[in-house]
């Protein structure tokens, strides 16, 4: 992969890695002076830069890559992104299942601080959302932006900077929680220096995307790109505002949030819910809008519905964060706005889901026969169901019951396992044979096995948590005849035990499915190429050749 | 409308700017007024700040991820008020950078846990929750008892919070490290601490061991102050509690 970089790009990479290593060394030294945990992160950065530098130096003296590379897409970072994404999936979900067992059997923490539920839980959420989801989004966005623009990305360096830099951020995040470095802001736990690093990576990502679009040979920007652009732009806004903080010292990891109390609560949930909206929804809708029509070999059902759905989601979502704060000290007017917009949000959400499902009209026999397409179809179904559930839970009296309970956990996992993970697996199973130039996945039967393991896992998980959540909510508010509360908090906790075990089993099934997927992808990569031009992937047009078909909306 | 879009989607920068504008409106309208409308946070002239020891305890609470399972926000619902106490007011967390209202109750709400149990109970419960509550599923935090509290850099913490808007005085910042130790050492000279933070400041060996100041001291000191920084919520509350 290094030999595909130009000599200039290799040199630029080496310089950046050396600078990064020096920054790591300075952080380690400054942290050691104060005996601050930032020193561990200094060493992490140092080791990380050194490791990547070793990989780079292995082929540093290779000759310049041939000039004909410019006649094809640049896919190396996409391949690496898929492998990284699956690795994070196994890691994040394994930790998730482990902490699920901890809730049933709490003494499995070895009396070690790093092994407690409180420290491992963000390792799970970050590992899955940012490690698995983020790498999947970056990898597929590199593929989609090139294919729908029919243009090679402008350089080979930026994509690697984004991918490797982003994974450094994820490693800093996850290792930080284990040693007690956290801002405690849900889904934005990494401290100030990791946040600043992510801003740098993100700016390069945005520029790479816009520069690739600027080279496009299609007059129109395809709808998948709107979603990926919204994902990049809005996540940048959310990340910067939510992470405004005052560090205690430049040599210390600890910082204090700039906002406090009610303003901080609103900012955090404005961020929190829109991380769901623009990370876990918009980006994955971009994925769905490309890979589903490609795999089904059908154009998107309606161009106009795509437009209404996209702008509806972009506008409405940003208002709904306050539905996480119903009946709290947040002023009522904000709660009411949040609830109202949450209900309106159902319209563009179902437009987006319906548009995807209607695209399958005329291709349902493929859904029956092809587990890859079925992954994406079920993802759209779960997307529709969990957006309905989300709007329902945002209604104040419903939220009075559901908030603080496992129902929220059921909802989140219906979304992340049922929607985000399924569409990612569908996209990967389509993408892997295209990128590695194989006729098909190593074993279509194993794709089928993965599909049913995932389905069983997510359904067991979600039904267990619905039950436990609703029971909890009802027990907390049950009064007896004399007008006092019937159950102690402890009663409600004891009642959860069987559901926590069922949930952990559901999660385990889902994880086994992912392992099957990893094996299948690995064997596909290892098997020799059967054909040079795989069916399905859009080729880069030669200067004089007519443009082949691309998934553009109907009408 | 669709014709306009037909043009917009041919220009990437126009599309990008349009996305940023459309996405910014909701946040601007919902968040910005919270900083300018005075009624958002009730006035309480007697509201006090966290002492350095309590602040260190709060940082341990965050470090261990306690907020993942315990909320600190009693909603305006009848059953919550009866179970946990008067519903939470915005003023009570006005010095909380960041807030720890939480989103999940795997364990009970802690907004008013201060004073509900003895120090001894807390220390025993944190050491092994199942010694006190056999059915508990909380992790054990025995290591807090062995870990000495690091106080040397607490002035930096108070200074950063002062920059973010918490009214810590110069004296408070200068004496932060010593005050943290003094609050857990009733035998020491605590006159300065009381003078700076008020008569109600709780000075005790929170972990039951006077000899050393541990992370257990800090965390228990923090838990024992929860709900007690302001008495605003104890005043008769307006009757808009939602009944089922």
Interface residues (C-beta under 8 A of the other chain):
Chain A: X34 X35 X36 X102 X103 X104 X106 X107 X109 X111 X112 X113 X116 X117 X118 X119 X121 X122 X177 X180 X181 X182 X183 X184 X185 X186 X210 X213 X214 X219 X220 X221 X226 X229 X230 X233 X234 X237 X241 X246 X247 X248 X249 X252 X254 X255 X256 X257 X258 X259 X260 X261 X262 X263 X264 X265 X266 X267 X268 X270 X278 X303 X304 X307 X311 X314 X315 X316 X317 X318 X319 X320 X321 X322 X324 X325 X326 X327 X328 X329 X330 X331 X334 X337 X338 X341 X397 X400 X403 X404 X405 X408 X409 X472 X476 X477 X479 X484 X485 X489 X490 X493 X494
Chain B: X2 X5 X6 X9 X10 X12 X13 X15 X16 X19 X20 X22 X23 X24 X25 X26 X27 X29 X30 X31 X34 X35 X37 X39 X40 X41 X59 X62 X63 X64 X65 X66 X67 X68 X69 X71 X73 X75 X76 X77 X79 X80 X82 X83 X87 X88 X89 X90 X91 X92 X93 X94 X95 X96 X97 X98 X99 X100 X101 X102 X103 X104 X105 X106 X107 X108 X109 X129 X130 X133 X135 X136 X137 X138 X139 X140 X141 X142 X143 X150 X153 X156 X157 X159 X160 X161 X163 X164 X165 X166 X242 X244
